[in-house]
Structure formats: structure tokens, C-alpha cells
Amino acid sequence: MNKNIEIKKVGINGEGIGYLDRKIVFVPGALPGEEVVVDIVKRNRGYSEGKLVKILKPAKNRVKPQCFLYDNCQGCNMMHMTYLSQLKEKKEAVRESIRKYSEYDLSKTVFKDVIKADKQTGYITSVNLPVVRFKDKITFGIYQRESKYLTVMNRCLKHHPLINQCLNDLETILTNEDCRVYNDKFKTGLRFLKVKLVEDKIQLVFITGRDGLSDQTVKQISQLPYVAGIFMSVNTSKYQEFDETGYSKLYGSSRLEMYHDDKKYLVGIKTKLPENIDMMWKENQIVKTMVKDSQKIISINCKAGFLELNLDQEEIIAIDEKKYHIEDAKLNVKYLNRDNVKFIAGKVDERIVTHAKKKIYDTLIIHGDRTKISERIINTIKIARFNTVIYISQSHSSLAKDIAELDKSYDIERIAGLDTSCHNTYLTTIVKLVRKAR
């Protein structure tokens, strides 16, 4: 049965939140201040979920989504509001998470407006996509949760134009070469495609079944002028951590050159790059400003170390569990002649204890992911008594839960937000914590 609801605020996943019979109703696509007609599609004990049927009173910040697939794709859930409104909602979501999970008083904390992206479309330079068959073509797409709707990704507005061109060219080649998508029963066919654009060159990795890629198919792909390397991994495992296994080089170079501020970096086939490279350099600059008074730094979950390679402190210990991240980082240490940073591969929980015990490091940098850091790391921070902790994360709820465990020992001095992933709820948040005076 349809119900009229007034939307009060935005939820953590970009959905509108209203109330019906004193119970929260989540309505994807609705905005605060709107009166909407909603079809209640799911009822739970504490909340309900509704489908937006009609907007009776639209919000002033509502806009028509740029993407023609918006209604059926879950990749962008905020494109129906103005860009400045998106940034305001993301900032408020961070504040709300910190208020919810911690006892920090943000009234005296510096938290300026979210830094907008230089480009709101055409910025993604790294994608990982399933290989699918659609309308008698081999293409690349994502089946959306719940609806199972297939979104073909070769026209995505957020992809760099050369990424989309590559996907379309590959669609033509793979279809003409009569390639097959993965068959779980026979363990053959194409499973996934990884595309990475660095400057104007592209590396391709095909995850395949036992049959791999034919020489003729590789030859056709290698003739695309922007393709610098083609790699393959035969992987029939149900688990999708493909980088743990090796890649076979089928064509081209294993490394690409990336430039920034007159510096050249080498990017390996397994090097993890963020989807928005331009914003990564801005993020690095903000952190560099936050640690300007530091002398010795420990950095955990550093990945390939592009931040650490740009820090000028006396000593930097950077740790990551992935050996291939550290191999790339060490290569760039030599390439850039940086002798102040040491990259270490190993379990972060164990390695941080070893170095923190020395109590000579005044700053800890945490590259968070979308899960909480371990209790052992939290305890190490408390014991080591770092002067400064810099926490970087795209998950404001995980970030808030972690720093909540430090609120007895640390104050929040500054928060910075960067819109590294436009039109959805993710926000790269950098929090500077300083140890309380005793």
C-alpha cells in the first residue's frame, strides 16, 4: 500500500529517511524536505524500506541525474542532488558518525568544507569488472544487488573516456574472436577484466578459466594503440583475491611511468592505485601539512607508498601486508633516491609493535580501509603514546569507531574531507589526533 511521507534527512547510504507510525522508513532517491509517495516493500522490526513512487513536493536541490542508467545502477546514489549538496551531506555524515560512536566534542575542531573533486565525471582510471554476455556480445558489467539488473559498464560517466573506449574496443574484439564467458562447471572462459590507466597507457589483466586467451585474441588486443601491457591469470577459485597469484605477461611492459611534480614513478602490474589519481595527490599534500612538525613516522597499510615517498621527515617506517605493494614501493625508493623511508612487508599487527616499542616515533599514519583496525593496534597506540595520529579512511563509521577507543588519550585537532568518489556516499576523511597533555 502506498503512503505519503515527508523526508527528514539523508541516510549513510544516500537514501532519504522519513517516518511512518514512528518507525524509520528508508527511501532511496528521496531528498530531505520532500513530500513523496512511497510503496513499503519491506518491513522489519525497527525500520521499513520503501520504493519511491512519486514526488509530491520536490526539494530545491534536486537535479536530473546525468546518467541514463541511474535508476537501475547502484554505483551512484547521490546524483539526483546538486553537487554542493552532496558535499554538505557527506560532511554531515562524518560528523554524525563521530557524534554517534565517540565522546569527542567537535565544536572546537577545525573541519572545513569538503574539498571538491576537480572532475565529477571522467575521473576513474582503474576498474575491475566481470566479463558477461549481453545481447550476443561479450562485454563487461555488474549485476546489481537484489534486483539482479545487469549494468553494462562501457559507457559509465565516471570512467575516464579512454577506459570506456578500451571497454568498447575489447567488446568488439572478444565478440569477433568468439570468446566465451566463464563456465563454472567446466572452469573455462573469461571471468574478470582489470583495467588500469596511467598517463595515456593502459594495462590489462584477464582473469580466465583453464583455457586462457588465444594468441590471436592477444594479437588483436595488442594492436590497440593505447594498450601497453596484457596479462593473464588462470584462476578457477571461488575467492576473488586475484593479486595473490602471479600474472603471466602476454604482451608489453610490466611497468608504466606515472608523473607528478616533476617526479617519475614506476607503477607495476599489481600496484594498487586509487580510482581518482588527481585527488590522491591532494590527499598526500594535506597529510604532509598535518605532519610537518613530526620527525619520525610509522605508517601502516601503506600500499605502494606514494604518500610516504613524498614525506620529508627524518625517518619513515612504512608497513603493508602485501609483498607486491612493498616490492613496488622499494623500487621507487631507489628510483627516486629516497633514503629516509623504509618499506617493510609483514603482518601490520606484529610489525607495528616491534617499532612502537622503541618509543622514538612521534607520529602514526593509519591508512584505513572499510573495516575497523585491530584491537592490538589500538592498544599499541595507547602504549606507544604517539604525539600525533593521522587516520585516513573512506568509511566514516569505521573511522569513528576506531578513534572512539582513543578519545581518553587524544583530541581531534583537525578533520579534512576530500571528495575522491563523486556521486556516492564515500568520502576520504583525514583526521588529525593529538595526544592530550598530562
C-alpha positions, 0 to 999 in steps of 0.5 A: 500500500502506498503512503505519503511521507515527508523526508527528514534527512539523508541516510549513510547510504544516500537514501532519504529517511522519513517516518511512518507510525514512528518507525524509520522508513528508508527511501532511496532517491528521496531528498530531505524536505520532500513530500513523496509517495512511497510503496513499503516493500519491506518491513522489519522490526525497527525500520521499513524500506520503501520504493519511491513512487512519486514526488509530491513536493520536490526539494530545491536541490534536486537535479536530473541525474546525468546518467541514463542508467541511474535508476537501475545502477547502484554505483551512484546514489547521490546524483539526483542532488546538486553537487554542493549538496552532496558535499554538505551531506557527506560532511554531515555524515562524518560528523554524525558518525563521530557524534554517534560512536565517540565522546569527542566534542567537535565544536572546537575542531577545525573541519572545513568544507569538503574539498571538491573533486576537480572532475565529477565525471571522467575521473576513474582510471582503474576498474575491475569488472566481470566479463558477461554476455549481453545481447550476443556480445561479450562485454563487461558489467555488474549485476546489481544487488537484489534486483539482479539488473545487469549494468553494462559498464562501457559507457559509465560517466565516471570512467575516464573516456579512454577506459570506456573506449578500451571497454568498447574496443575489447567488446568488439574484439572478444565478440569477433574472436568468439570468446566465451564467458566463464563456465563454472562447471567446466572452469573455462572462459573469461571471468574478470577484466582489470583495467588500469590507466596511467598517463595515456597507457593502459594495462590489462589483466584477464582473469580466465578459466583453464583455457586462457586467451588465444594468441590471436585474441592477444594479437588483436588486443595488442594492436590497440594503440593505447594498450601497453601491457596484457596479462593473464591469470588462470584462476578457477577459485571461488575467492576473488583475491586475484593479486595473490597469484602471479600474472603471466605477461602476454604482451608489453611492459610490466611497468608504466611511468606515472608523473607528478611534480616533476617526479617519475614513478614506476607503477607495476602490474599489481600496484594498487592505485586509487580510482581518482589519481588527481585527488590522491595527490591532494590527499598526500599534500594535506597529510604532509601539512598535518605532519610537518612538525613530526620527525619520525613516522610509522605508517601502516597499510601503506600500499605502494607508498606514494604518500610516504615517498613524498614525506620529508621527515627524518625517518619513515617506517612504512608497513603493508601486508602485501609483498607486491605493494612493498616490492613496488614501493622499494623500487621507487625508493631507489628510483627516486633516491629516497633514503629516509623511508623504509618499506617493510612487508609483514603482518601490520599487527606484529610489525607495528609493535616491534617499532612502537616499542622503541618509543622514538616515533612521534607520529602514526599514519593509519591508512584505513580501509572499510573495516575497523583496525585491530584491537592490538593496534589500538592498544599499541597506540595507547602504549606507544603514546604517539604525539600525533595520529593521522587516520585516513579512511573512506568509511566514516563509521569505521573511522569513528569507531576506531578513534572512539577507543582513543578519545581518553588519550587524544583530541581531534585537532583537525578533520579534512574531507576530500571528495575522491568518489563523486556521486556516492556516499564515500568520502576520504576523511583525514583526521588529525589526533593529538595526544592530550597533555598530562 
